[in-house]
Amino acid sequence: MTNQPAISTLTLLHRIPDSWDADPWAEVRPLIDGVDVLQRFHPAGRADSCRYWRGPAESWPLAVTEEPRRVMITEPTCTAGCCGALYVTMRREGDQVIWDAWENTSDRTAVPPDFRFDTAQYEAELARAAADRGWEEPLDTIARLLEQTLADSGWFEWWGCVLTGVSPRRAEPDLPEEITSPEGVDVEFRQDRGPREAPGFYQCELPVIGDRSVAEHVRLLADHILADDPRKAADALGG
């Protein structure tokens, strides 16, 4: 009698990073049968940010098709070329999803074993994680809703600019107050100047202060940006 390969269970866990210099948004960390196997084999690595889970299902970082796809599943806060990364090849075979052909380019060359998942459970967990907002702190909710408000307004396009993202800016408890920015959100956008000129990049650092509700914070911050040319409220980052 032939033994059937074990079927594992995928769980996706949102985790707000301790250090947010690389990406302030929560990472979406895969647990396999309840175990963070990636922590064992690539402890310096971060999983994909939740901001990559906001588009259509086929664009989600762990989405699979019948065509094998090599995925960087964790990377360091610097670059993969600097400290290495952990890669896996993902594909769907009928009612199973397979993760195999692991590659570890860090100084830890060991890799996880191959895994098989039930396709229905796997895809349901991806959809659940993409819709999950339970992990958010108020600052995350403010940043997400402000980005949606600004994107829906069309205001940046009116001024010849493109909104590229809104991110939470968390307090840094280990730094002296005089050299750290207050907790708030960062609004980033660019201006495309033409085929012969480099684009200009801008950032607005907006503080979140007081005991206002999330909705009131979003309204006040949006009003500040939408009152005038957004470049007047921003710092130029180059270009």
C-alpha positions in Angstrom: 0.0 0.0 0.0 1.4 3.4 -1.0 1.6 6.1 1.6 -0.2 9.3 0.6 1.8 12.5 1.1 0.8 14.4 4.2 -1.5 17.4 3.7 -0.5 20.5 5.7 -2.7 23.4 6.8 -1.7 27.0 5.9 -2.4 29.8 8.4 -1.6 33.5 7.6 -0.7 35.7 10.5 -0.4 39.5 10.4 2.5 40.8 12.5 3.4 44.4 13.0 7.2 44.7 12.7 9.3 45.6 15.7 11.5 47.7 13.4 9.6 49.4 10.6 12.4 51.1 8.7 12.1 48.7 5.8 8.2 48.6 5.6 5.9 50.0 8.3 3.0 47.8 7.3 2.3 44.4 9.0 3.9 41.4 7.3 1.6 38.5 6.4 3.5 35.5 7.9 2.8 32.0 6.7 2.5 29.3 9.5 2.4 25.7 8.3 0.6 23.3 10.6 0.9 26.1 13.2 4.7 26.4 13.0 6.6 29.3 11.7 9.1 27.2 9.7 10.4 30.3 7.9 11.7 31.7 11.2 13.8 28.5 11.7 15.4 28.6 8.2 15.6 32.4 7.6 15.2 34.2 10.9 16.4 37.5 9.6 13.7 37.5 6.9 10.4 39.4 6.6 7.4 38.0 4.8 5.4 40.1 2.3 3.8 43.2 3.5 0.0 43.3 3.8 0.0 46.2 1.3 0.6 43.6 -1.4 -2.6 41.8 -0.5 -5.0 44.6 -1.5 -5.3 43.9 -5.2 -7.1 41.1 -7.1 -6.7 37.5 -5.9 -4.3 36.6 -8.7 -1.9 39.4 -7.6 -1.6 38.1 -4.0 2.0 37.1 -3.1 1.1 33.5 -2.4 -1.4 33.0 -5.2 -0.8 29.9 -7.3 -1.7 28.6 -10.7 -0.9 25.3 -12.6 2.2 27.1 -13.9 5.1 26.8 -11.3 6.1 30.2 -9.9 9.3 30.9 -7.9 8.6 33.2 -5.0 10.8 35.1 -2.6 8.9 34.1 0.6 11.1 36.0 3.0 13.7 38.7 2.5 16.0 40.7 4.9 15.4 44.3 5.8 18.3 45.2 3.6 18.3 43.4 0.3 18.3 39.8 -0.9 21.6 40.5 -2.6 23.1 41.6 0.6 22.0 39.0 3.2 20.2 36.5 1.2 16.6 35.4 0.9 14.4 32.3 1.1 12.7 31.1 -2.1 10.1 28.5 -2.9 8.4 27.3 -6.0 4.6 27.1 -5.8 2.1 25.4 -8.1 -1.4 23.9 -8.1 -2.0 20.3 -9.1 -5.7 19.6 -9.1 -7.0 19.6 -5.5 -3.5 20.2 -4.0 -1.1 23.1 -3.8 2.6 22.2 -3.7 5.5 24.2 -2.2 8.9 22.7 -3.2 12.3 23.4 -4.8 13.3 25.6 -1.8 16.4 27.8 -2.1 18.1 29.6 0.7 20.7 32.2 -0.4 21.6 33.3 3.1 24.5 32.0 5.1 22.0 29.3 6.4 21.8 26.9 3.5 19.3 24.5 5.1 15.7 24.7 3.7 12.3 23.6 4.8 10.8 20.3 3.5 8.3 20.2 0.7 4.7 20.8 1.6 1.3 20.0 0.2 -1.9 21.8 1.0 -5.6 21.2 0.2 -6.4 23.7 -2.6 -9.8 24.7 -1.1 -8.3 25.3 2.4 -5.3 27.2 0.9 -7.3 29.5 -1.3 -9.8 30.2 1.5 -7.0 31.1 3.9 -5.6 33.6 1.3 -9.0 35.2 0.9 -9.5 35.4 4.7 -6.1 37.0 5.3 -6.6 39.5 2.5 -9.8 40.7 4.1 -8.5 40.6 7.7 -8.5 43.9 9.5 -8.6 42.6 13.0 -4.8 43.1 13.5 -4.9 46.8 12.8 -4.0 49.4 15.3 -5.9 52.8 15.0 -2.8 54.2 13.1 -3.0 51.4 10.5 -6.7 52.0 10.0 -6.2 55.7 9.6 -3.4 55.2 7.0 -5.5 52.6 5.0 -8.7 54.7 5.0 -6.8 57.9 4.2 -5.1 56.2 1.2 -8.5 55.1 0.0 -10.0 58.6 0.4 -7.1 60.3 -1.4 -7.1 57.7 -4.2 -10.9 58.1 -4.7 -10.7 61.9 -4.8 -8.6 62.1 -8.0 -6.9 65.2 -6.4 -3.3 64.2 -7.2 -4.1 63.6 -10.9 -5.7 67.1 -11.0 -2.3 68.5 -10.1 -0.4 66.3 -12.5 0.8 63.9 -9.7 0.3 60.3 -8.9 -0.4 59.0 -5.3 2.1 56.2 -4.6 1.2 55.2 -1.1 0.1 56.1 2.4 1.9 54.4 5.3 1.6 54.5 9.1 4.6 56.1 10.9 5.0 54.5 14.3 6.7 55.9 17.4 10.3 54.8 17.9 10.6 54.2 21.6 14.4 53.7 21.6 15.1 57.1 20.1 15.2 60.5 21.9 12.0 62.5 21.3 14.0 65.5 19.8 15.3 63.4 16.9 12.3 61.3 16.0 9.2 62.2 14.1 5.8 62.1 15.9 3.5 59.2 15.3 1.4 59.8 12.2 1.1 58.9 8.5 3.3 59.5 5.5 1.7 60.4 2.2 4.0 59.8 -0.8 3.4 60.8 -4.4 5.3 61.7 -7.6 5.0 64.1 -10.4 5.8 62.8 -13.9 7.4 65.7 -15.7 7.8 64.4 -19.3 9.9 61.9 -21.3 13.1 63.8 -20.9 12.9 64.7 -17.2 13.1 62.5 -14.1 9.9 62.4 -12.0 9.8 64.4 -8.8 9.1 62.5 -5.6 7.3 64.1 -2.6 6.4 63.1 1.0 4.0 64.6 3.5 4.6 63.7 7.2 1.3 64.2 8.9 1.1 63.8 12.7 -1.8 61.9 14.4 -2.4 63.8 17.6 -5.0 63.7 20.4 -8.0 61.5 21.2 -10.0 62.0 18.0 -11.7 59.1 16.4 -10.3 57.3 13.4 -12.9 58.8 11.1 -12.2 62.3 12.4 -8.4 61.9 11.9 -9.0 60.6 8.3 -11.3 63.6 7.6 -8.8 66.2 9.0 -5.8 64.7 7.3 -7.6 64.4 4.0 -8.8 68.0 4.2 -5.3 69.2 4.8 -4.1 67.5 1.6 -7.1 68.3 -0.5 -7.1 72.0 0.4 -4.5 73.0 -2.2 -1.7 71.8 -4.5 -0.4 68.8 -2.5 3.2 69.7 -3.4 2.9 72.8 -1.1 2.3 70.5 2.0 5.1 68.1 1.0 8.9 67.8 1.2 10.6 67.2 -2.1 12.6 63.9 -2.0 14.5 64.3 -5.3 14.0 63.9 -9.0 
